[in-house]
Amino acid sequence: MRFVDFLKTTVLLSGGAATALAVLTLASATQHDDENAVFYAAGWWALAALIGAFVGRRNEVNPPIGKLLADAKAATMMPDIRPGAVLLNRLWPLVIAVIAAGALAVLGPQVPGIATGFCLIWSLAWRRQESAVQAIEERDGVSFFVEPTSPIRPMQLTRMPGFRREVPT
């Protein structure tokens, strides 16, 4: 799976998880007749959106992704393209957190409401990384691919020759 596609999918899945958890929060608050929880959750979501927008405001690659790109090993053959397996291996903490917060919605709206805010922060903080990595790929004429690894091992990238983009001056 291309790394830029992985980053884009991560942002979209985090945003989708935030939406699903927000719906569960509202449904749980309605079921428990707890309107104060909705107001507190909405305030937390607004604060989380501001935090995520602030953290993700830069147009350049953040340092951990820069190190990951620098440590990418060169290859001439494409790695296995299994996007579902790569996404599950890399995003399993998000899946577990969403399922756990969704399951705890039966006890009250607080847990999914808090988890919604963290999914918002994650989604907004990573929203510009895909375009920054794509700019590096176009500048250097390479493509980065996510290597299939164990879910508990650090992510590894493979650098393959790609198409260089010539920008007229």
MOUR-V541800 format. One record per backbone hydrogen bond with DSSP energy under -0.5 kcal/mol. CO is the residue of the C=O (numbers start at 0). NH is the residue of the N-H. If there is no record, write none. Layout:
CO	NH
CO	NH
//
This chain:
0	145
1	5
2	6
3	7
4	8
5	9
6	10
7	11
8	12
9	13
10	14
11	15
12	16
13	17
14	18
15	19
16	20
17	21
18	22
19	23
20	24
21	25
22	26
23	27
24	28
25	29
26	30
27	31
28	33
29	32
32	34
33	37
34	38
35	39
36	40
37	41
38	42
39	43
40	44
41	45
42	46
43	47
44	48
45	49
46	50
47	51
48	52
49	53
50	54
51	55
53	56
61	64
61	65
62	66
63	67
64	68
65	69
66	70
68	71
72	158
79	81
81	85
82	86
83	87
84	88
85	89
86	90
87	91
90	94
91	95
92	96
93	97
94	98
95	99
96	100
97	101
98	102
99	103
101	104
102	105
103	106
103	107
108	112
109	113
110	114
111	115
112	116
113	117
114	118
115	119
116	120
117	121
118	122
119	123
120	124
121	125
123	126
125	128
125	129
127	131
128	132
129	133
130	134
131	135
132	136
133	137
134	138
135	139
136	140
136	141
137	164
140	161
142	159
143	2
144	157
146	148
149	152
155	146
156	72
157	144
157	159
158	74
159	142
161	163
163	165
164	166
165	167
//
